[in-house]
Amino acid sequence: MINNTLGIGIQGIQEGMAGMENAARKIARGGVDGPQGTADGAGSLVEPMVQLNLYERSVEASAQVVKTADETLGTLLDIMA
């Protein structure tokens, strides 16, 4: 069961990192992809910035899952030793 929890946490970290990379790419291209001379180009950066923040929180939560599973496994090993 702990292996499953660790796997879910690691998968969450990987997916979050991929999402952050994608959002960062959109932000970096924001000035290039948006129509020049319009306010729409600046507005197109809002969504990727929000996504970047959400993915960051997702990675933090997944890292906490991994940390908790690791601590639980350590406690179980200490009890059995």
C-alpha positions as CSV (number, residue, x, y, z in Angstrom):
1,M,0.0,0.0,0.0
2,I,2.9,2.4,0.8
3,N,4.4,1.6,-2.7
4,N,1.1,2.6,-4.3
5,T,1.1,5.9,-2.3
6,L,4.7,6.6,-3.2
7,G,3.9,5.9,-6.9
8,I,0.9,8.3,-6.8
9,G,3.0,11.0,-5.2
10,I,5.8,10.6,-7.7
11,Q,3.4,10.6,-10.6
12,G,1.8,13.8,-9.2
13,I,5.2,15.5,-9.0
14,Q,6.0,14.4,-12.6
15,E,2.7,15.6,-14.0
16,G,3.0,18.9,-12.0
17,M,6.5,19.5,-13.3
18,A,5.3,18.9,-16.9
19,G,2.4,21.3,-16.4
20,M,4.7,23.9,-15.0
21,E,7.1,23.5,-17.9
22,N,4.2,23.9,-20.4
23,A,2.8,27.0,-18.6
24,A,6.3,28.5,-18.4
25,R,6.7,28.0,-22.2
26,K,3.4,29.8,-22.8
27,I,4.5,32.7,-20.6
28,A,7.9,32.9,-22.4
29,R,6.1,32.9,-25.8
30,G,3.4,35.4,-24.5
31,G,5.0,38.4,-26.0
32,V,5.6,36.7,-29.3
33,D,2.3,34.8,-29.8
34,G,-0.1,37.6,-28.8
35,P,-1.4,40.1,-31.4
36,Q,0.9,43.2,-31.4
37,G,-0.5,46.5,-30.3
38,T,-3.5,45.0,-28.6
39,A,-4.4,44.4,-24.9
40,D,-5.2,40.8,-25.8
41,G,-1.6,39.9,-26.0
42,A,-1.0,40.8,-22.4
43,G,-4.3,39.2,-21.3
44,S,-3.1,35.9,-22.8
45,L,-0.4,35.7,-20.1
46,V,-2.9,35.6,-17.2
47,E,-4.1,32.0,-17.8
48,P,-0.6,30.4,-18.0
49,M,0.5,32.4,-14.9
50,V,-2.4,31.0,-13.0
51,Q,-1.7,27.5,-14.3
52,L,1.9,27.8,-13.3
53,N,0.8,28.7,-9.7
54,L,-1.7,25.8,-9.6
55,Y,0.9,23.3,-10.9
56,E,3.4,24.6,-8.3
57,R,0.8,23.9,-5.5
58,S,0.2,20.4,-7.0
59,V,3.9,19.6,-6.9
60,E,4.1,20.7,-3.3
61,A,1.1,18.6,-2.4
62,S,2.5,15.6,-4.1
63,A,5.8,16.1,-2.5
64,Q,4.1,16.1,0.9
65,V,2.4,12.8,0.0
66,V,5.8,11.3,-0.8
67,K,7.3,12.7,2.4
68,T,4.4,11.3,4.6
69,A,4.6,7.9,2.9
70,D,8.4,7.9,3.5
71,E,7.9,8.8,7.2
72,T,5.2,6.1,7.6
73,L,7.5,3.5,6.1
74,G,10.3,4.6,8.4
75,T,8.1,4.3,11.4
76,L,6.9,0.8,10.3
77,L,10.5,-0.3,9.9
78,D,11.4,1.0,13.3
79,I,8.5,-0.8,14.9
80,M,9.5,-4.1,13.2
81,A,13.2,-3.8,14.0
